Amino acid sequence: MAEKKPRILQDSRDMVWSIIPLLLICLVIAGIAGSCAWGFGDAANEQKVPTFNSAAAFTADARSMPFPIREPAVPAEWQSNSGSTNTVGTSLASNVGWITENGTFVQLTQTAGPEDSLVPMLGGEGVMGTGTTDVAGTTWVTYDNPEGNRTVWVTDLGDVRIGLLGRGIDPPLATLAEAVQKAQPLPKP
């Protein structure tokens, strides 16, 4: 029969050596079940990017939102990875995001809410106005949050405010802005 250590000689090393096999068993079970995903690399395009059906989201939002929803024709290399709805001021907002071919994140937000509520929602605390930019005849008000690494562009198309959010180095907001401007509002069923 194995001799037991006296209780006074048991320490945290014994506990660690007992837990290590249990953790390994848990990792193996999680890996087999497909419950874990590991992404390596700094840029989003170096990691496994979730897919999101943006066309279905735009269609659903066009049905439920009281303002016009546009579905921009973005470059084929961009992968839609997120979508949500939230409120801006007292209005609903439609949000769809993409990972670009360069690994930056861009998001389109469409709302009837006011610009002064839209900008902090997209840019976070510390967002500051940086001027305007013209894209194909439409003026966009530009904002930047250097601490949050966020760039925000906003324009008013009459019955809808369009907000663009870019994260990462040199996000292609002009490309998204032009695509939104060219898109016609989706029909309401």
C-alpha positions, -999 to +999 in steps of 0.1 A: +000+000+000+013+035-009+023+056+019+003+089+022+021+122+028+014+138+061-011+167+057+016+191+067+037+181+037+010+187+011+012+220-007+001+239-038+023+219-061+003+188-054-029+208-063-013+220-096-002+185-106-038+173-099-054+201-120-031+199-151-045+165-163-081+178-158-074+209-179-059+188-207-090+166-207-113+197-209-093+211-238-094+178-257-132+176-252-137+212-262-116+207-293-135+176-304-168+193-298-157+223-319-164+248-290-130+266-294-115+287-321-081+302-321-070+331-342-034+341-346-021+373-361-027+410-356-048+418-387-084+406-389-077+390-423-051+368-406-077+354-383-108+333-388-135+359-396-171+350-388-195+353-418-227+373-417-255+374-443-256+412-449-282+409-477-307+393-454-300+418-427-305+448-451-338+432-463-351+426-428-341+461-417-358+476-448-390+459-437-389+470-401-372+504-400-393+535-406-366+552-428-350+541-461-323+514-459-296+511-486-276+480-495-242+492-508-223+471-534-190+468-516-159+452-531-160+415-535-129+411-513-148+425-483-163+399-459-194+408-440-189+398-405-214+415-382-248+432-380-270+446-353-298+471-345-297+496-317-310+530-309-296+564-318-314+591-299-350+580-302-346+562-335-336+527-344-303+521-362-292+494-387-255+484-384-236+461-408-198+456-406-172+442-430-135+432-428-117+446-458-090+429-479-064+449-458-078+436-425-095+468-414-130+469-401-156+492-416-192+496-405-223+512-420-249+526-397-282+540-410-306+558-388-332+587-385-315+597-353-296+630-349-259+633-358-250+645-323-262+611-310-248+590-338-212+603-336-205+593-300-222+560-305-198+552-333-167+570-322-168+565-284-157+590-258-131+614-270-142+617-306-134+650-322-144+667-354-117+669-380-135+687-409-153+675-440-146+655-471-163+654-504-172+620-520-188+622-555-205+655-546-217+646-511-202+662-481-193+640-452-184+654-417-153+636-404-144+627-369-115+609-352-109+592-319-071+586-318-073+568-285-099+544-297-084+541-332-117+550-347-126+572-377-162+583-382-178+599-412-214+612-412-237+626-438-274+635-440-294+622-469-326+639-459-347+613-442-318+592-431-284+598-415-255+576-427-226+569-403-194+551-413-170+537-388-135+526-396-111+508-374-075+501-382-049+517-404-063+538-433-099+523-434-114+526-469-143+549-458-144+567-492-151+534-510-180+526-486-193+562-488-194+561-526-211+527-525-238+539-501-244+570-522-249+549-554-273+525-537-310+531-540-332+526-510-345+490-507-383+486-514-406+483-485-429+453-487 
